[in-house]
Amino acid sequence: MPILQQASTDDRKRLLELFPVTNLRHDFQAKGTRATKEEICFAAAGDNSAQQIAKVAKFVDDHLCCCKQHVYVFSQDGAIALPNDVADGEKVLDGGRHALYLSRAKYSVVLRDPLEETTLEFLWPIRIEIHGQYLVLRCVVLEKNVTSYFDERPAYVAGKTLTEKTILAGIGMNQADLNKGIKKLWADGFLESSRSNFKKPFSLSSETMDEAKGIKEHYPEVYAIMQESPLYTTLFQVAEKNSVAEFSADPSHGIIGFGSYSEKGDTDGIIEKIISNN
Amino acid sequence: MELLKKLFQIISKVVPAPALSEREALELARLNPEKFYVENVRSILGVSHKSAKRICETAVRQGVFERRIEVICPDGSVAASAESEAGLPQTVRCVHQEEQHFEMEEVPTAELEKTVFYRLKHDADSIPYGQTA
């Protein structure tokens, strides 16, 4: 895994900072001590021994499911194989039915006070999994507010060398239609929705409920129409106790988005439920 | 029925003529008792916005309506409501769409637009929603 070995301490630190502090403490902090997230990441990133690099790679692979992430589901008839690499990146771990990749993404950043241009590099973790006839690609959402990387100095991202679109273009498969699986979970009461864009025969319709009230509960007639319509970007609430309280999905394009950190296994469980009911 | 009578009295004081027609009375009874705006009342009665607002505020003073306030996110959705502005949370969660994802952000309530709405007072002698007078 040369990309991780050859990366700078700052690159590895920024990679680890994408993860929840609870998970970092569990794997990298000595028992009985209480360091900050930055201290833990700096210490873990500073050691580039082969053993530590392997530990970092395994940590990223094991805990990627807990990060803020965008998930893209593809489907294909016939055999599916894991790609050897992704755009601007390389395979770091291969688990047979899944693999971890790291891509190098460079941000052009404009700083103020005083005006200055600089760059910020990220090792971008991407995990690709095979679930039967589906291929699931999970991109960790990189930090949008970059001021924290510049001591809270006002900073704006002016451009990126790599986007999710570029990564997806390299997959070369069809985006899966997840309407069936998601609607089944909604009908069963596992999910409720407070906001949705959906396609009626002659219009694109949108429903946004006040104070996150549920569409199915409060507008059953709208819900009935939606159950027969292609759903586009929709916000779902998880009705059962789950660290993922809500998530975004565009079922017609095979897209799911988890906008906050979650406990291990919860995003995996939701993805699996959607796919197995699809 | 007492509630409707009280409401008609308020309306006739604010807008003395023409009298409330049967159709208007039926329409008023169809207001969603949990939430309605000045515009809902205005359109049913066919009066000016100013008159409809006076009717609503008189109804509040007489204990028929409850006045509430809601905070509106930049996309127009309602994030929270309370009996007064002081009762609203300091921040609310607003949603914006970025490409094919909804993203959340906490926004200070003070920076957002507020709207007044009304509802029938729960302890008033109310008419069930959808039932005509």
Interface residues (C-beta under 8 A of the other chain):
Chain A: H70 R195 T208 M209 D210 E211 Y232 T233 T234 L235 S248 D250 H253 I255 G257 G259 S260
Chain B: K35 E70 D75 G76 S77 V78 A79 A80 S81 V95 Q97 Q100 H101 F102 E103 M104
